[in-house]
């Protein structure tokens, strides 16, 4: 059987993801309100359970509410990195080095190849 490839790794629709996180946050905070309200009529060790739910559920609700689904269960195949190959530098002849010309300043007209204007002191 042929292997299927994903065109994109876009993930989950952001609107659906946000709606799911809002539902989960709402459920966790509803359970917290139930824990706080139940503190008024429960007795004995049940008070500790309701108090723990009232304290821990907001932390859990924030974790669930901020957990964005990336949808990256299967990462796309990445190409192999290119390997750099060392290149031998060309041998420089010492006699050529003495004849190098370095141009430091050139008129802008000469560089751009535009119309040549006569230079002062040059009658050509």
N, CA, C and O of each residue as an XYZ file, in Angstrom:
496
protein
N       0.842     -1.176      0.000
C       0.000      0.000      0.000
C       0.888      1.241      0.000
O       1.913      1.275      0.680
N       0.500      2.240     -0.751
C       1.303      3.461     -0.884
C       1.191      4.304      0.382
O       0.152      4.343      1.041
N       2.287      4.971      0.696
C       2.324      5.845      1.868
C       1.696      7.190      1.517
O       1.987      7.767      0.470
N       0.839      7.680      2.398
C       0.207      8.977      2.123
C       1.028     10.086      2.754
O       1.630      9.898      3.812
N       1.053     11.246      2.101
C       1.810     12.395      2.569
C       0.857     13.552      2.835
O      -0.103     13.767      2.095
N       1.136     14.289      3.900
C       0.354     15.479      4.203
C       0.896     16.653      3.409
O       2.107     16.823      3.264
N      -0.021     17.456      2.899
C       0.392     18.637      2.162
C       0.815     19.729      3.133
O       1.748     20.484      2.860
N       0.134     19.809      4.254
C       0.433     20.846      5.229
C       0.348     20.267      6.628
O      -0.276     19.229      6.846
N       0.963     20.929      7.548
C       0.856     20.536      8.950
C       0.098     21.627      9.701
O       0.503     22.038     10.788
N      -1.005     22.093      9.114
C      -1.754     23.218      9.659
C      -2.359     22.907     11.025
O      -2.414     23.791     11.879
N      -2.802     21.707     11.249
C      -3.335     21.362     12.555
C      -4.831     21.606     12.656
O      -5.554     21.578     11.660
N      -5.273     21.845     13.872
C      -6.686     21.965     14.185
C      -7.193     23.360     13.811
O      -6.456     24.345     13.868
N      -8.457     23.412     13.433
C      -9.097     24.693     13.143
C      -9.068     25.546     14.412
O      -9.530     25.084     15.455
N      -8.542     26.778     14.362
C      -8.427     27.604     15.571
C      -9.771     27.910     16.229
O      -9.841     28.002     17.455
N     -10.824     28.068     15.458
C     -12.141     28.370     16.038
C     -12.654     27.175     16.838
O     -13.163     27.337     17.948
N     -12.519     25.971     16.271
C     -12.962     24.766     16.980
C     -12.111     24.520     18.221
O     -12.627     24.115     19.263
N     -10.822     24.763     18.110
C      -9.928     24.573     19.247
C     -10.288     25.524     20.382
O     -10.325     25.120     21.544
N     -10.551     26.778     20.051
C     -10.917     27.761     21.080
C     -12.247     27.390     21.734
O     -12.389     27.510     22.951
N     -13.225     26.941     20.941
C     -14.530     26.539     21.497
C     -14.353     25.351     22.445
O     -14.977     25.306     23.505
N     -13.512     24.400     22.072
C     -13.274     23.233     22.933
C     -12.618     23.666     24.250
O     -13.013     23.203     25.319
N     -11.619     24.549     24.174
C     -10.948     25.012     25.390
C     -11.903     25.802     26.282
O     -11.822     25.711     27.507
N     -12.798     26.570     25.683
C     -13.772     27.332     26.485
C     -14.745     26.392     27.201
O     -15.107     26.629     28.353
N     -15.170     25.317     26.512
C     -16.060     24.338     27.159
C     -15.374     23.658     28.329
O     -15.973     23.478     29.390
N     -14.117     23.279     28.136
C     -13.377     22.610     29.205
C     -13.171     23.552     30.397
O     -13.293     23.128     31.546
N     -12.866     24.803     30.135
C     -12.689     25.789     31.209
C     -14.012     25.984     31.952
O     -14.032     26.053     33.181
N     -15.109     26.071     31.210
C     -16.420     26.256     31.832
C     -16.773     25.070     32.731
O     -17.281     25.263     33.835
N     -16.511     23.853     32.269
C     -16.818     22.665     33.071
C     -15.980     22.659     34.351
O     -16.506     22.385     35.429
N     -14.685     22.958     34.243
C     -13.823     22.958     35.426
C     -14.250     24.039     36.425
O     -14.234     23.801     37.633
N     -14.625     25.208     35.940
C     -15.032     26.276     36.854
C     -16.409     25.996     37.457
O     -16.681     26.423     38.579
N     -17.278     25.292     36.742
C     -18.568     24.896     37.307
C     -18.349     23.902     38.447
O     -19.004     23.991     39.485
N     -17.429     22.957     38.254
C     -17.107     22.020     39.334
C     -16.513     22.761     40.538
O     -16.760     22.383     41.683
N     -15.736     23.808     40.280
C     -15.165     24.589     41.381
C     -16.264     25.288     42.170
O     -16.248     25.288     43.401
N     -17.218     25.884     41.458
C     -18.326     26.548     42.158
C     -19.095     25.532     42.990
O     -19.513     25.836     44.107
N     -19.286     24.326     42.457
C     -19.972     23.276     43.222
C     -19.175     22.922     44.478
O     -19.753     22.667     45.534
N     -17.844     22.906     44.359
C     -17.010     22.611     45.534
C     -17.125     23.721     46.584
O     -17.226     23.437     47.777
N     -17.110     24.966     46.148
C     -17.204     26.094     47.090
C     -18.561     26.099     47.781
O     -18.645     26.294     48.994
N     -19.616     25.885     47.013
C     -20.964     25.880     47.605
C     -21.132     24.696     48.543
O     -21.793     24.818     49.575
N     -20.548     23.553     48.204
C     -20.692     22.376     49.057
C     -19.951     22.526     50.384
O     -20.218     21.767     51.316
N     -19.042     23.470     50.495
C     -18.343     23.705     51.764
C     -19.303     24.115     52.875
O     -18.981     23.957     54.053
N     -20.476     24.637     52.522
C     -21.433     25.098     53.540
C     -22.198     23.962     54.204
O     -22.655     24.134     55.334
N     -22.360     22.821     53.566
C     -23.152     21.767     54.195
C     -22.432     20.437     54.382
O     -23.007     19.537     54.995
N     -21.196     20.258     53.884
C     -20.509     18.981     54.104
C     -19.825     18.984     55.461
O     -19.504     20.043     56.001
N     -19.605     17.797     56.011
C     -18.985     17.656     57.328
C     -17.805     16.701     57.246
O     -17.613     16.008     56.246
N     -17.028     16.677     58.303
C     -15.907     15.761     58.512
C     -14.826     15.945     57.433
O     -14.474     17.071     57.083
N     -14.306     14.826     56.914
C     -13.196     14.903     55.969
C     -13.638     15.333     54.580
O     -12.793     15.653     53.744
N     -14.946     15.349     54.309
C     -15.455     15.819     53.017
C     -15.145     17.304     52.803
O     -15.051     17.771     51.668
N     -14.990     18.031     53.902
C     -14.637     19.452     53.799
C     -13.261     19.591     53.126
O     -13.054     20.476     52.297
N     -12.341     18.716     53.490
C     -11.016     18.773     52.877
C     -11.060     18.487     51.376
O     -10.341     19.118     50.601
N     -11.890     17.553     50.973
C     -12.015     17.229     49.555
C     -12.621     18.399     48.785
O     -12.153     18.747     47.701
N     -13.666     19.003     49.353
C     -14.296     20.152     48.686
C     -13.343     21.348     48.650
O     -13.294     22.064     47.650
N     -12.592     21.570     49.719
C     -11.631     22.681     49.748
C     -10.493     22.440     48.738
O     -10.059     23.372     48.060
N     -10.021     21.212     48.643
C      -8.975     20.904     47.656
C      -9.490     21.126     46.239
O      -8.763     21.641     45.389
N     -10.727     20.744     45.982
C     -11.319     20.977     44.661
C     -11.464     22.463     44.371
O     -11.253     22.896     43.238
N     -11.823     23.252     45.388
C     -11.978     24.692     45.203
C     -10.641     25.376     44.950
O     -10.593     26.414     44.290
N      -9.563     24.811     45.464
C      -8.231     25.424     45.289
C      -7.538     24.906     44.032
O      -6.912     25.684     43.312
N      -7.640     23.616     43.757
C      -6.898     23.019     42.647
C      -7.597     23.206     41.307
O      -6.919     23.345     40.289
N      -8.918     23.215     41.269
C      -9.633     23.308     39.996
C      -9.356     24.601     39.221
O      -9.294     24.532     37.994
N      -9.186     25.769     39.838
C      -8.841     26.953     39.016
C      -7.494     26.795     38.302
O      -7.358     27.196     37.146
N      -6.521     26.225     38.966
C      -5.225     25.987     38.342
C      -5.375     25.039     37.152
O      -4.836     25.282     36.073
N      -6.121     23.955     37.376
C      -6.363     22.989     36.304
C      -7.137     23.629     35.150
O      -6.844     23.361     33.985
N      -8.129     24.477     35.467
C      -8.936     25.119     34.432
C      -8.088     26.040     33.567
O      -8.275     26.102     32.352
N      -7.159     26.753     34.188
C      -6.284     27.641     33.411
C      -5.349     26.819     32.530
O      -5.110     27.188     31.380
N      -4.821     25.725     33.038
C      -3.967     24.864     32.222
C      -4.718     24.325     31.013
O      -4.199     24.341     29.897
N      -5.929     23.852     31.234
C      -6.731     23.309     30.138
C      -7.134     24.419     29.175
O      -7.132     24.220     27.960
N      -7.480     25.592     29.712
C      -7.904     26.698     28.852
C      -6.789     27.247     27.984
O      -7.054     27.768     26.901
N      -5.551     27.142     28.433
C      -4.426     27.665     27.657
C      -3.737     26.620     26.798
O      -2.818     26.955     26.051
N      -4.151     25.372     26.882
C      -3.515     24.297     26.120
C      -4.029     24.325     24.685
O      -5.099     23.792     24.390
N      -3.265     24.946     23.802
C      -3.652     25.051     22.398
C      -3.268     23.759     21.691
O      -2.157     23.253     21.849
N      -4.206     23.238     20.910
C      -3.933     22.023     20.139
C      -3.170     22.409     18.882
O      -3.647     23.206     18.074
N      -1.985     21.838     18.723
C      -1.171     22.155     17.557
C      -1.457     21.217     16.397
O      -1.197     21.567     15.245
N      -1.971     20.066     16.669
C      -2.301     19.123     15.606
C      -1.083     18.551     14.906
O      -1.200     18.064     13.781
N       0.066     18.595     15.527
C       1.280     18.097     14.889
C       1.588     16.669     15.284
O       2.724     16.350     15.635
N       0.575     15.797     15.228
C       0.809     14.414     15.615
C       1.833     13.762     14.697
O       2.686     13.000     15.151
N       1.749     14.060     13.413
C       2.668     13.475     12.457
C       3.376     14.624     11.745
O       2.768     15.355     10.963
N       4.633     14.766     12.019
C       5.399     15.848     11.406
C       5.715     15.491      9.958
O       5.976     14.328      9.652
N       5.694     16.472      9.071
C       6.041     16.176      7.677
C       7.509     15.797      7.556
O       8.343     16.207      8.363
N       7.804     15.012      6.540
C       9.176     14.579      6.330
C      10.036     15.766      5.931
O       9.693     16.515      5.016
N      11.134     15.929      6.612
C      12.049     17.020      6.294
C      13.146     16.492      5.380
O      13.577     15.348      5.523
N      13.596     17.312      4.447
C      14.679     16.842      3.587
C      15.984     16.742      4.361
O      16.175     17.411      5.377
N      16.862     15.911      3.873
C      18.164     15.752      4.506
C      18.964     17.044      4.356
O      18.904     17.680      3.304
N      19.705     17.442      5.378
C      20.503     18.666      5.244
C      21.642     18.463      4.252
O      22.177     17.364      4.105
N      21.996     19.546      3.579
C      23.099     19.481      2.627
C      24.424     19.372      3.360
O      24.620     19.975      4.416
N      25.308     18.614      2.799
C      26.642     18.463      3.381
C      27.584     19.442      2.688
O      27.632     19.512      1.460
N      28.323     20.189      3.483
C      29.295     21.118      2.932
C      30.582     20.368      2.610
O      31.043     19.532      3.387
N      31.141     20.677      1.471
C      32.384     20.038      1.072
C      33.482     21.076      1.056
O      33.278     22.198      0.594
N      34.644     20.706      1.558
C      35.784     21.617      1.569
C      36.363     21.713      0.166
O      36.504     20.703     -0.523
N      36.696     22.917     -0.252
C      37.276     23.145     -1.567
C      38.706     23.618     -1.361
O      38.974     24.488     -0.532
N      39.604     23.043     -2.113
C      40.996     23.440     -2.029
C      41.152     24.846     -2.590
O      40.685     25.110     -3.698
N      41.796     25.761     -1.860
C      42.011     27.104     -2.405
C      43.006     27.048     -3.551
O      43.945     26.252     -3.544
N      42.782     27.910     -4.538
C      43.682     27.944     -5.687
C      45.014     28.553     -5.270
O      45.065     29.471     -4.451
N      46.066     28.038     -5.835
C      47.391     28.554     -5.521
C      47.548     29.941     -6.132
O      47.248     30.144     -7.309
N      48.020     30.897     -5.330
C      48.207     32.263     -5.801
C      49.669     32.433     -6.175
O      50.570     32.163     -5.381
N      49.879     32.887     -7.398
C      51.237     33.121     -7.857
C      51.724     34.440     -7.270
O      51.024     35.447     -7.375
N      52.903     34.461     -6.656
C      53.414     35.662     -5.996
C      53.708     36.779     -6.983
O      53.708     37.947     -6.593
N      53.959     36.462     -8.248
C      54.233     37.515     -9.233
C      52.947     38.250     -9.604
O      53.005     39.431     -9.948
N      51.762     37.574     -9.542
C      50.491     38.228     -9.833
C      50.083     39.176     -8.723
O      49.412     40.171     -8.993
N      50.459     38.907     -7.499
C      50.067     39.738     -6.366
C      50.674     41.129     -6.466
O      50.066     42.092     -5.999
N      51.854     41.263     -7.061
C      52.504     42.570     -7.169
C      51.845     43.441     -8.222
O      52.050     44.654     -8.211
N      51.054     42.870     -9.141
C      50.452     43.616    -10.238
C      48.962     43.895    -10.028
O      48.288     44.332    -10.961
N      48.444     43.656     -8.841
C      47.030     43.923     -8.584
C      46.775     45.409     -8.542
O      47.593     46.172     -8.028
N      45.647     45.824     -9.081
C      45.263     47.232     -9.068
C      44.007     47.352     -8.232
O      43.020     46.659     -8.479
N      44.040     48.221     -7.253
C      42.881     48.452     -6.402
C      42.406     49.870     -6.651
O      43.162     50.821     -6.453
N      41.169     50.025     -7.082
C      40.597     51.341     -7.350
C      39.872     51.786     -6.098
O      38.958     51.112     -5.625
N      40.288     52.934     -5.559
C      39.698     53.421     -4.324
C      38.577     54.407     -4.590
O      37.537     54.347     -3.933
N      38.767     55.321     -5.548
C      37.757     56.343     -5.800
C      37.563     56.493     -7.302
O      38.524     56.697     -8.043
N      36.327     56.393     -7.741
C      35.997     56.535     -9.151
C      34.841     57.511     -9.239
O      33.952     57.497     -8.388
N      34.842     58.360    -10.259
C      33.743     59.305    -10.456
C      32.436     58.539    -10.654
O      32.428     57.478    -11.278
N      31.333     59.071    -10.127
C      30.051     58.364    -10.276
C      29.639     58.198    -11.732
O      29.015     57.195    -12.079
N      29.970     59.146    -12.584
C      29.590     59.023    -13.994
C      30.308     57.854    -14.639
O      29.750     57.158    -15.488
N      31.533     57.646    -14.237
C      32.290     56.552    -14.797
C      31.761     55.199    -14.332
O      31.743     54.229    -15.091
N      31.337     55.153    -13.089
C      30.822     53.892    -12.556
C      29.513     53.511    -13.214
O      29.297     52.342    -13.534
N      28.640     54.477    -13.419
C      27.324     54.152    -13.962
C      27.346     54.024    -15.470
O      26.388     53.517    -16.053
N      28.415     54.470    -16.122
C      28.491     54.363    -17.572
C      27.647     55.418    -18.259
O      27.344     55.286    -19.445
N      27.259     56.467    -17.538
C      26.414     57.519    -18.100
C      27.228     58.441    -18.987
O      28.377     58.154    -19.325
N      26.607     59.564    -19.361
C      27.269     60.542    -20.217
C      28.460     61.136    -19.501
O      28.399     61.443    -18.311
N      29.531     61.294    -20.230
C      30.764     61.822    -19.635
C      30.738     63.331    -19.753
O      30.534     63.901    -20.825
N      30.950     63.944    -18.621
C      31.056     65.396    -18.619
C      32.512     65.763    -18.559
O      33.314     65.037    -17.971
N      32.875     66.902    -19.170
C      34.281     67.264    -19.147
C      34.726     67.575    -17.738
O      33.997     68.201    -16.969
N      35.907     67.142    -17.406
C      36.475     67.372    -16.094
C      37.170     68.719    -16.086
O      37.684     69.160    -17.114
N      37.190     69.370    -14.944
C      37.946     70.607    -14.884
C      39.433     70.311    -15.060
O      39.964     69.367    -14.475
N      40.086     71.124    -15.865
C      41.503     70.951    -16.110
C      41.797     69.959    -17.212
O      42.961     69.720    -17.533
N      40.757     69.371    -17.804
C      40.923     68.403    -18.870
C      40.251     68.981    -20.110
O      39.033     69.163    -20.107
N      40.996     69.274    -21.159
C      40.453     69.938    -22.352
C      39.977     68.965    -23.405
O      39.884     69.366    -24.565
N      39.674     67.743    -23.102
C      39.286     66.815    -24.141
C      37.834     66.834    -24.439
O      37.372     66.091    -25.305
